[in-house]
Amino acid sequence: MYRCNSINAQLVNGNKDTGSTASQIYYLTHQILKLTSHLKSHSEDYSSRRGLRKLLGKRKRLLIYLSDSNAALYGKIIQTLGIRSLKRP
């Protein structure tokens, strides 16, 4: 949990603004990692799989918005969280 808080502080510059796009992407990534580890041991949990797909879609929409509005922060988030960048034409 300590690592998560330090990443959040780096991304949001220590702000407690949980409504910012960067914070939302961070929290969604944290939830996605938790659900992914759950599904590794419970492969037939279809409700959790559906929830994971919904979270992935929401994070993707937020990343698209952030890449259009603030490319520098987008690059920093991609690098810090270790997620793939968007494949956009």
Backbone as JSON Lines, residues from 0, in Angstrom:
{"i":0,"aa":"M","n":[0.82,-1.18,0.0],"ca":[0.0,0.0,0.0],"c":[0.87,1.25,0.0]}
{"i":1,"aa":"Y","n":[2.07,1.19,0.58],"ca":[2.95,2.35,0.62],"c":[3.35,2.77,-0.78]}
{"i":2,"aa":"R","n":[3.65,1.79,-1.64],"ca":[4.06,2.07,-3.01],"c":[2.94,2.8,-3.76]}
{"i":3,"aa":"C","n":[1.7,2.4,-3.52],"ca":[0.56,3.02,-4.19],"c":[0.43,4.48,-3.79]}
{"i":4,"aa":"N","n":[0.6,4.78,-2.52],"ca":[0.49,6.16,-2.06],"c":[1.61,7.02,-2.62]}
{"i":5,"aa":"S","n":[2.8,6.48,-2.74],"ca":[3.91,7.27,-3.27],"c":[3.71,7.56,-4.75]}
{"i":6,"aa":"I","n":[3.19,6.61,-5.5],"ca":[2.91,6.85,-6.92],"c":[1.83,7.91,-7.07]}
{"i":7,"aa":"N","n":[0.8,7.83,-6.24],"ca":[-0.27,8.81,-6.3],"c":[0.26,10.2,-5.99]}
{"i":8,"aa":"A","n":[1.13,10.32,-5.01],"ca":[1.68,11.62,-4.66],"c":[2.54,12.17,-5.79]}
{"i":9,"aa":"Q","n":[3.26,11.3,-6.49],"ca":[4.08,11.74,-7.6],"c":[3.22,12.23,-8.76]}
{"i":10,"aa":"L","n":[2.15,11.5,-9.04],"ca":[1.32,11.86,-10.19],"c":[0.54,13.14,-9.97]}
{"i":11,"aa":"V","n":[0.03,13.32,-8.78],"ca":[-0.87,14.43,-8.52],"c":[-0.15,15.55,-7.77]}
{"i":12,"aa":"N","n":[1.14,15.48,-7.64],"ca":[1.94,16.48,-6.95],"c":[1.52,16.65,-5.5]}
{"i":13,"aa":"G","n":[1.13,15.58,-4.84],"ca":[0.78,15.63,-3.44],"c":[-0.62,16.15,-3.16]}
{"i":14,"aa":"N","n":[-1.39,16.48,-4.18],"ca":[-2.76,16.97,-3.98],"c":[-3.67,15.85,-3.51]}
{"i":15,"aa":"K","n":[-4.73,16.22,-2.84],"ca":[-5.75,15.26,-2.43],"c":[-6.93,15.31,-3.4]}
{"i":16,"aa":"D","n":[-6.7,15.8,-4.6],"ca":[-7.76,15.96,-5.6],"c":[-8.02,14.62,-6.27]}
{"i":17,"aa":"T","n":[-9.01,13.88,-5.76],"ca":[-9.28,12.55,-6.3],"c":[-10.13,12.62,-7.57]}
{"i":18,"aa":"G","n":[-10.58,13.8,-7.95],"ca":[-11.39,13.93,-9.15],"c":[-10.57,14.21,-10.39]}
{"i":19,"aa":"S","n":[-9.28,14.46,-10.23],"ca":[-8.46,14.75,-11.4],"c":[-8.31,13.49,-12.25]}
{"i":20,"aa":"T","n":[-8.05,13.7,-13.51],"ca":[-7.94,12.58,-14.44],"c":[-6.79,11.66,-14.04]}
{"i":21,"aa":"A","n":[-5.68,12.23,-13.62],"ca":[-4.52,11.42,-13.23],"c":[-4.85,10.53,-12.04]}
{"i":22,"aa":"S","n":[-5.55,11.07,-11.05],"ca":[-5.92,10.27,-9.88],"c":[-6.89,9.16,-10.25]}
{"i":23,"aa":"Q","n":[-7.84,9.46,-11.12],"ca":[-8.8,8.44,-11.53],"c":[-8.1,7.31,-12.27]}
{"i":24,"aa":"I","n":[-7.16,7.64,-13.13],"ca":[-6.42,6.61,-13.86],"c":[-5.61,5.76,-12.88]}
{"i":25,"aa":"Y","n":[-5.0,6.41,-11.91],"ca":[-4.23,5.69,-10.91],"c":[-5.12,4.71,-10.13]}
{"i":26,"aa":"Y","n":[-6.26,5.18,-9.64],"ca":[-7.13,4.31,-8.85],"c":[-7.73,3.19,-9.7]}
{"i":27,"aa":"L","n":[-8.06,3.47,-10.95],"ca":[-8.57,2.41,-11.83],"c":[-7.49,1.36,-12.08]}
{"i":28,"aa":"T","n":[-6.25,1.8,-12.27],"ca":[-5.15,0.85,-12.47],"c":[-4.97,-0.03,-11.25]}
{"i":29,"aa":"H","n":[-5.1,0.54,-10.08],"ca":[-4.99,-0.23,-8.84],"c":[-6.1,-1.28,-8.77]}
{"i":30,"aa":"Q","n":[-7.33,-0.9,-9.09],"ca":[-8.46,-1.83,-9.08],"c":[-8.26,-2.92,-10.14]}
{"i":31,"aa":"I","n":[-7.75,-2.55,-11.3],"ca":[-7.52,-3.51,-12.38],"c":[-6.5,-4.55,-11.95]}
{"i":32,"aa":"L","n":[-5.44,-4.12,-11.28],"ca":[-4.43,-5.07,-10.81],"c":[-5.0,-6.03,-9.77]}
{"i":33,"aa":"K","n":[-5.85,-5.51,-8.88],"ca":[-6.48,-6.38,-7.88],"c":[-7.4,-7.4,-8.54]}
{"i":34,"aa":"L","n":[-8.21,-6.97,-9.5],"ca":[-9.12,-7.9,-10.17],"c":[-8.36,-8.91,-11.01]}
{"i":35,"aa":"T","n":[-7.28,-8.5,-11.62],"ca":[-6.48,-9.42,-12.43],"c":[-5.9,-10.53,-11.57]}
{"i":36,"aa":"S","n":[-5.38,-10.18,-10.4],"ca":[-4.83,-11.22,-9.53],"c":[-5.95,-12.12,-9.0]}
{"i":37,"aa":"H","n":[-7.14,-11.58,-8.77],"ca":[-8.27,-12.4,-8.33],"c":[-8.66,-13.39,-9.42]}
{"i":38,"aa":"L","n":[-8.68,-12.93,-10.67],"ca":[-9.11,-13.8,-11.76],"c":[-8.09,-14.88,-12.1]}
{"i":39,"aa":"K","n":[-6.84,-14.7,-11.69],"ca":[-5.85,-15.74,-11.91],"c":[-6.18,-16.99,-11.11]}
{"i":40,"aa":"S","n":[-6.74,-16.81,-9.93],"ca":[-7.08,-17.97,-9.1],"c":[-8.54,-18.37,-9.23]}
{"i":41,"aa":"H","n":[-9.41,-17.48,-9.72],"ca":[-10.83,-17.78,-9.9],"c":[-11.2,-17.5,-11.36]}
{"i":42,"aa":"S","n":[-10.76,-18.4,-12.23],"ca":[-10.89,-18.14,-13.66],"c":[-12.33,-18.18,-14.17]}
{"i":43,"aa":"E","n":[-13.25,-18.76,-13.44],"ca":[-14.64,-18.85,-13.91],"c":[-15.55,-17.81,-13.26]}
{"i":44,"aa":"D","n":[-14.98,-16.79,-12.66],"ca":[-15.77,-15.72,-12.05],"c":[-16.13,-14.7,-13.13]}
{"i":45,"aa":"Y","n":[-17.25,-14.94,-13.79],"ca":[-17.61,-14.13,-14.95],"c":[-18.09,-12.73,-14.55]}
{"i":46,"aa":"S","n":[-18.63,-12.57,-13.36],"ca":[-19.05,-11.25,-12.91],"c":[-17.84,-10.33,-12.72]}
{"i":47,"aa":"S","n":[-16.79,-10.86,-12.14],"ca":[-15.58,-10.07,-11.96],"c":[-14.92,-9.78,-13.29]}
{"i":48,"aa":"R","n":[-15.0,-10.72,-14.22],"ca":[-14.43,-10.5,-15.54],"c":[-15.14,-9.36,-16.26]}
{"i":49,"aa":"R","n":[-16.47,-9.31,-16.1],"ca":[-17.24,-8.22,-16.7],"c":[-16.86,-6.88,-16.06]}
{"i":50,"aa":"G","n":[-16.71,-6.88,-14.74],"ca":[-16.29,-5.67,-14.05],"c":[-14.91,-5.21,-14.49]}
{"i":51,"aa":"L","n":[-14.01,-6.16,-14.73],"ca":[-12.68,-5.83,-15.2],"c":[-12.74,-5.18,-16.57]}
{"i":52,"aa":"R","n":[-13.57,-5.7,-17.46],"ca":[-13.71,-5.1,-18.79],"c":[-14.26,-3.68,-18.71]}
{"i":53,"aa":"K","n":[-15.21,-3.46,-17.8],"ca":[-15.77,-2.12,-17.62],"c":[-14.7,-1.15,-17.12]}
{"i":54,"aa":"L","n":[-13.88,-1.59,-16.17],"ca":[-12.82,-0.74,-15.66],"c":[-11.78,-0.43,-16.73]}
{"i":55,"aa":"L","n":[-11.45,-1.43,-17.54],"ca":[-10.48,-1.21,-18.63],"c":[-11.01,-0.19,-19.63]}
{"i":56,"aa":"G","n":[-12.29,-0.27,-19.94],"ca":[-12.89,0.68,-20.88],"c":[-12.89,2.09,-20.32]}
{"i":57,"aa":"K","n":[-13.2,2.22,-19.04],"ca":[-13.22,3.54,-18.42],"c":[-11.83,4.14,-18.38]}
{"i":58,"aa":"R","n":[-10.82,3.31,-18.03],"ca":[-9.45,3.81,-18.0],"c":[-8.99,4.22,-19.4]}
{"i":59,"aa":"K","n":[-9.4,3.46,-20.41],"ca":[-9.02,3.8,-21.77],"c":[-9.61,5.14,-22.2]}
{"i":60,"aa":"R","n":[-10.88,5.37,-21.85],"ca":[-11.5,6.65,-22.19],"c":[-10.8,7.81,-21.49]}
{"i":61,"aa":"L","n":[-10.43,7.61,-20.23],"ca":[-9.72,8.66,-19.51],"c":[-8.33,8.91,-20.1]}
{"i":62,"aa":"L","n":[-7.65,7.85,-20.53],"ca":[-6.34,8.01,-21.15],"c":[-6.44,8.75,-22.48]}
{"i":63,"aa":"I","n":[-7.49,8.48,-23.25],"ca":[-7.7,9.2,-24.5],"c":[-7.9,10.68,-24.23]}
{"i":64,"aa":"Y","n":[-8.73,10.98,-23.24],"ca":[-8.97,12.38,-22.88],"c":[-7.68,13.06,-22.44]}
{"i":65,"aa":"L","n":[-6.9,12.39,-21.6],"ca":[-5.68,12.98,-21.08],"c":[-4.64,13.16,-22.18]}
{"i":66,"aa":"S","n":[-4.56,12.22,-23.12],"ca":[-3.58,12.37,-24.19],"c":[-3.92,13.55,-25.1]}
{"i":67,"aa":"D","n":[-5.2,13.85,-25.24],"ca":[-5.61,15.0,-26.05],"c":[-5.4,16.32,-25.31]}
{"i":68,"aa":"S","n":[-5.6,16.32,-24.0],"ca":[-5.57,17.58,-23.26],"c":[-4.2,17.91,-22.68]}
{"i":69,"aa":"N","n":[-3.44,16.9,-22.23],"ca":[-2.17,17.16,-21.56],"c":[-1.2,16.01,-21.89]}
{"i":70,"aa":"A","n":[-0.47,16.15,-22.97],"ca":[0.39,15.07,-23.45],"c":[1.55,14.78,-22.5]}
{"i":71,"aa":"A","n":[2.06,15.81,-21.83],"ca":[3.18,15.6,-20.91],"c":[2.77,14.75,-19.71]}
{"i":72,"aa":"L","n":[1.63,15.06,-19.13],"ca":[1.13,14.28,-17.99],"c":[0.77,12.87,-18.43]}
{"i":73,"aa":"Y","n":[0.22,12.74,-19.63],"ca":[-0.11,11.42,-20.18],"c":[1.15,10.55,-20.25]}
{"i":74,"aa":"G","n":[2.23,11.09,-20.78],"ca":[3.48,10.34,-20.87],"c":[4.03,9.96,-19.52]}
{"i":75,"aa":"K","n":[3.9,10.87,-18.56],"ca":[4.39,10.6,-17.2],"c":[3.59,9.47,-16.55]}
{"i":76,"aa":"I","n":[2.27,9.48,-16.74],"ca":[1.42,8.44,-16.15],"c":[1.72,7.09,-16.78]}
{"i":77,"aa":"I","n":[1.84,7.06,-18.1],"ca":[2.14,5.8,-18.81],"c":[3.45,5.2,-18.29]}
{"i":78,"aa":"Q","n":[4.44,6.06,-18.15],"ca":[5.75,5.57,-17.7],"c":[5.73,5.14,-16.24]}
{"i":79,"aa":"T","n":[5.09,5.92,-15.38],"ca":[5.1,5.63,-13.95],"c":[4.3,4.37,-13.62]}
{"i":80,"aa":"L","n":[3.11,4.23,-14.21],"ca":[2.26,3.09,-13.89],"c":[2.66,1.84,-14.67]}
{"i":81,"aa":"G","n":[3.46,1.99,-15.72],"ca":[3.92,0.85,-16.49],"c":[2.82,0.22,-17.34]}
{"i":82,"aa":"I","n":[1.92,1.07,-17.89],"ca":[0.86,0.56,-18.77],"c":[1.2,0.93,-20.2]}
{"i":83,"aa":"R","n":[0.61,0.21,-21.14],"ca":[0.88,0.46,-22.54],"c":[0.24,1.75,-22.99]}
{"i":84,"aa":"S","n":[0.87,2.39,-23.96],"ca":[0.28,3.61,-24.51],"c":[-0.84,3.23,-25.5]}
{"i":85,"aa":"L","n":[-1.65,4.2,-25.83],"ca":[-2.79,3.96,-26.7],"c":[-2.35,3.74,-28.14]}
{"i":86,"aa":"K","n":[-3.07,2.89,-28.83],"ca":[-2.84,2.68,-30.27],"c":[-3.94,3.43,-31.0]}
{"i":87,"aa":"R","n":[-3.62,4.65,-31.38],"ca":[-4.61,5.48,-32.06],"c":[-4.09,5.83,-33.45]}
{"i":88,"aa":"P","n":[-4.96,5.82,-34.44],"ca":[-4.51,6.14,-35.81],"c":[-4.14,7.59,-35.98]}
